[in-house]
């Protein structure tokens, strides 16, 4: 199961290192921009670009409690066919 705030924290941590790929089984990986990774022959559900999503927040807590950001993450995952829960 994927959890929204956990993904936001991982996006936050990926800032300056690359993008965050998220798979349906809950695994994530920081990847280079433009990279199209696979795990077990499966592409990720989503690849999030950290800077546009979380760089505007001065603290992680602000990002993890921002309704618009939470909704964006959940919508992206659900539209890709994944299941996500707000934790």
Buried (B, 14 or more C-beta within 10 A) or exposed (E): EBBBBBBBBBBBBBBEEBBBBBBBEBEBBBBEEEEEBEEEEEEBBBBBBBEEBBEEBEEBEEBBEBEEBBEBBBEBBEEBEBEBEEE
